[in-house]
Amino acid sequence: MTFFFYFYSKEMCNMLKLVIVEDEDNIRECLVNLFPWNSLGITVTESFSNGQDAWHYLSCHPADILLSDIRLPGISGLDLVRMLREEKNSIAIIILTGYRHFDYAQKAIRYKVHDFLLKPIKYEELTAAVLRIKEELEAETPDETDIPDTGDNTYHAKVIDAAKDYVQSHLSDVSLDTAAISVHLSPGYFSRLFHKITGMTFSDYLTQSRMKRAAELLKNIDFKTYEIALMVGYDNPKNFTRAFKQYYKITPREFRDNSIQK
């Protein structure tokens, strides 16, 4: 329990700050309260129903990401973006709109908007846009993986241990992206950190974990090979057999037969 409190509290200090501007109350409330920002390493610091209030806030409060509708009462979303850029505010920006207007897209590009998403908002698209920005922002900061190791009790080692625990619990559907999200890091940064701490790539670790779990399961004759394949993340049994043979130099059937004979 001590570790998880420490891990969470330190991540909270490093979370990116997000400001949301949306004039439709129900959409704004959903974005603020229902989207899993914390799991992405982001905290919503403020939300506004109009561009004027957002402009005043951002003029004196630092933030990392702005998520804004394009049509707002008073100052439009694009006007807000233009004013921020004129003030040399480099905040990362995602624009939301229900309209496929080409001139909107042109202006968004001119004002260096990071993403331009169409309503209704899709969870996958918003998540992908946020992760792209997060990775870009992290790439601009000093690479924490250059910090010298101080032993197994270092913060980064504990982050990787938490990611490993997540992998072991989700072998059927885990990926680099989901493992990174589980510890509040972008996939690119997580991949570099994982390699530095463990000395192996995340892909190699995932394959190793899947093969070791498969070997354990093959010793139980109650499971069919295709069931084991699904349990360790292979939808196609042929792909599982190929991967298993490449790792152990024998097929799953041969491995099971040898285990039974012993």
Secondary structure, DSSP 8 states (H G I E B T S, - for coil): -HHHHHHHHHHHHH-EEEEEE-SSHHHHHHHHHTS-GGGGTEEEEEEESSHHHHHHHHHHS--SEEEEES--SSS-HHHHHHHHHHTT---EEEEEES---HHHHHHHHHTT-SEEEESS--HHHHHHHHHHHHHHHHHHS--GGGS----TTSHHHHHHHHHHHHHHH-TTT--HHHHHHHTT--HHHHHHHHHHHHSS-HHHHHHHHHHHHHHHHHT-TTS-HHHHHHHTT-SSHHHHHHHHHHHHSS-HHHHHHHHHH-
